[in-house]
Amino acid sequence: MDNVKYGFSDLEPLRKQLQFYINYLRYGTIILFVIFYPISFLTKEIDRNVGKFLFFLCLVIFIVIEYIFATRYSETRNKYMLVYKEVLVAPSLANKFEHYTYSPDGTVTTNDILAIGIWNTTHGSLESRTEDFLKGTYKGVYYEQVGASVWLRLTKIDTVSVFDGTISKFRFNKAISGKLVIARSINPNIFSVDGLSAIKTDNAEFNRQLTIFSSQGHEAFYILTPHFMECILKLYNGYPRMMIIVFEHDTMTILRSGAKMCEFSEAKKVDFFEARAKIIGEMQNMLDIVDTLNIGNTEK
């Protein structure tokens, strides 16, 4: 944002501009067509050449105005989103971390996402776009999060979306030598668990709801303690969409489909306290994992 600082009062004028552009894109073209088309039609009855000229002139006017308003809408929405992040998201989250940095632009690369090691790239190459990158330390535990859209490039023109949501990472004090993946279900066309074996636990409910894959079955049970499995079940039951948890080395990665940090509505005026509470609450749900899973207190 070119280091320009905005205030909360800047949001509502931008939102009203957005509503103006939205209303035009919805109704303006129809209104202009209703006004100008009869004129060109009547003129056509008098002089066919003049009528054709006016008809195509009106068509060009419609296309140009539509393009201008669509461009203005996109520019204004991007600015509104950046201001929203600057005046609400960043200040709200800063108090949750001991050390904290936030960038509206994603700094996570496709190679970083590929390194999670769960993508099926048999039929194409992985590509991604990221935004809203944050990292910080919460109760001594390193945490990072990024909004990511991931797709497979099948051909030069064909792509298929494989993930759109949030990727979160915790770094904890117990490293494992293998890899452990926990998911409600895994689509083999999107995700790959090659080299991992399906295992079962002594918890029947856990086995019924979730699928577990491990490269070293015996080590997985050092992580999958009864208390840990209960915590994981609560985590999944509280999030109905697709979620995958990956343990590898000293890192726990959580992929939540459909979760976005900076969702906002253009339809109504932003309530500062309501929006701030929502932002903090959603982040706290993730940070509670540190307490729930006892990450910060695990033995080295």
N, C-alpha and C positions, 0 to 999 in steps of 0.2 A: 504493500500500500504506500510505497514511496516514503515510508517513515512518517506519514501523516496520521495524527492521532484524531480519533473521532470520539464523540460522546453518545450516550444512550439516546439523547434527543434527536440524533441524526437518523435513527432507524425508521421512525414513523413517516417522515417525508419520503424516504426511499420506498417504503412499503406502499404508500399511496401512488407513487409513480408506477410501481409494478402493477398495481390494480388497474391503473389507467391503460397501460399497454395490454394487459390481459383482456380487459373489456373490449378494447378496439379489435384485438385479434379474434375475439369471439363474435363480435357483432358489427364492427365497423365496416368490414368488407361487404357484408350483406346490405347495410344501409346505403353505402355508396353505389352498389349494384342496382338497388331499387330506384335510386335517384337518376343515375345516368343511363341505364339500359333503355328505359322507355323513351328518353330523349333521342338516343341513337336509332331506336326502332322507328319512331315517328319520322325522323329525318330521312330514314331509308325509304319510307313510303313516298317521300317527295323527290328525293334524289338518291339513287342507289349508291353512287360513288361516295357522296358525302356521308351517307349512312354507314358504309363500310369503314370509312376513315374514322368517324367518331367512335364506332364500335371498338376498333383496334386501339384507338387512343385511350378509351376508357379501360381496356384490358391492360394496357401498359401502365396506366396510372395505378390500377389496382395492384399489380405485381410490384411496382416500385414502392408504393406506400406499405404494402405488406412486408416487404424486405426491410424497409427502414424501421418499422415498428418491431419486427422480430429481432433485429439487431439491437435496438435500444432496450428491449426487454431483457435480452441475454446480458448485455453490459450492466444494466441496473441490478439484475438479480445477482450477478457476480459481486458487485460492489456491496449490495445489501448483505450477502453472505459473509464477506470479509469484515464488514463493520460489526456484524453480529458476533463473529468470532473474537474480534478485538475487544469489544466492550462487555461481552457476557462470558464467552467460553474461557478465554485465557485467565481473566481475573478470578473466575469461579473455581477453576482447577488449581490455581497456584497455591492456595492454602491447604490442599490435600497432600502436598509432597514436601519433603525436607529439601530436596534439590529438584528443580523442575525446568524444562525447556519445552516450548511448544512452537510449531510451525504450521501455518495453514496449508502449506505445500508439503506433499509427501516427500521424504528423503530416502525411502526404502526402495531399493531397486528390484527389478524382476529376478535377478540372480539371488537376492536375499529371500524372496518368496519361494523361488524354486528350491532353495536349500532346505526348506521345511521337509521336503522329501516325501510328499504324499500325492503328488500330481501324476496323472496318467498322460504322458506326453508321447504315447505311441503313434498317434495320428496327427500330431501337429506340434508347434513350438509355443511355449508359454509367453504371454505378454501381459502387462499390467499397467494400471494407473493408480497412484496413491495420493492421499491427501490427509490433512489433520494429523500430522505426526507429533507425538509427545513422548517424552521420556522423563523419568524421575526416580527418586528413591522414596519408598514408603516403608517406614519402620525398618529401615536398613536393607530392604529388598529392592533390587533394581526392577523397574517396570517400564515397558514401552508399549505403545499402541499406535496403530495406523489404520485409516480407512482405505480399503483396497478393492478395486475391481480387477478381476483376473479372467482372462479368456485364452482359448487355444486358437492359434492361427492355423487353420486347416489348409487353406490355399491363399493366394494373393488377395482374394476378395471374400472368402468365406471364413467366418469366425464363429465360435460358440462360447457363450459365457459359462464359466465354471464356478465362479465365486464372486459375490458382491456383498461386502460387509466389513467387519472389523477383525484385525489380527492383533492379538495381545500376547506379550511375552513376559514371563517372570523368570528371574535368575535366582536360583536358591542354592543352599549350601550342601546338598547331597547330590553327587554326580552318579549317574548310572552308566555302565559300560555299553549297554544295548539301547534299544529303542522300544517305546511302548506307545500304542495308539488306542484311544478309547473313543468310540463313536456310537450314535444310535443306529446308524446304518451308513454304509459307504457304497456309493454308485461306482462300479468298476470302470465305467466310461469316463469318469471324472477323476476319481482318486485311485491311487495304487498303494497296495501294502505288500508288494513283492518282497520276498525275503523274510516276512514276518509270519508267524503262525498264530492261528486263533487259539485262545486259551479260555478256560472256565475258572471261576472262583467258587468258593463255598457259599457265596451269597446268591440264592436262587433269584431274587428280585433283580439284582445287578445283572445276572446273566440273561434274564428275560428282556430287560430294557436296553442293554448296551452290548456292543460287540467289542472284544478286547483282542488286540494283536500285539505280539511281543517277539523280539528277536532272541530273547533269552528268558524262557518261561519261569525258571526258578527265581531270577532276580526281580521279575515283575511283582512277585508276592511280597517283596520287601517294601514296595510302594503301596500295593493294594491291601493295606491293612483294613480291618473291619470299620474303623472310624473313618478312614480315608474314603472307603467306598460309599459310606452313608453321605459324606460331604459331596462326593461327585454326583450321587443320585439327586440330591437337593439342587445342585447346580443345573443339571439337565432338566429336571422337572420345572424349574423356574424359567426355562428358556425353551419354548416350544419349537423354535425353528432349528435348522441344521446346526449342530455344533460338534466340533472335533477337537479333542485334546491330545497333544503330542508331547511325550517326554523323551528328551534325548540329551545325553551328557548332563549339564547342570541347568537346563532350560525347559520350562513348561510353556508350550505355545497353545493358545486357544483361538480357534477360528469360529466366529459367530456370523452366520449368514443373515443378512437383512439388518444388522445392527449398524447404525451410523451415529457418530457423536454429535453432529451439528444439524440435526433435523429441525426445521422450523416451518411455520405455516405462514403463507402470504395472505391468508384470508382474514386474519384478525390482528389487531394491535398487540404487540408484545408486552406482556406483563413482566416487568423486571424480576420481581421476587419469585413469581411462579416459574419463569424460565430458568432462573439461577438455581432454584431448588431441584428442578428436573435434571439439570446438567450435573449437579453435585451428587444427586441420588444415583444416577446411572453409573457415574464413575465409582461411587462408594460400593456399589454392588460388585464391581470387579475387584476393588482393593480389599474387600472383605475376604477374598480368597486367601490372602496372606494370613489372616487370623483363623479362618475356617480350616484350611489345610495345614496350618502351622508351619508355613514355609520358612519363616524367619528363624524358627527355633530348631529346624532339623539338624541332625548331627552331620558333621563333615565326614 
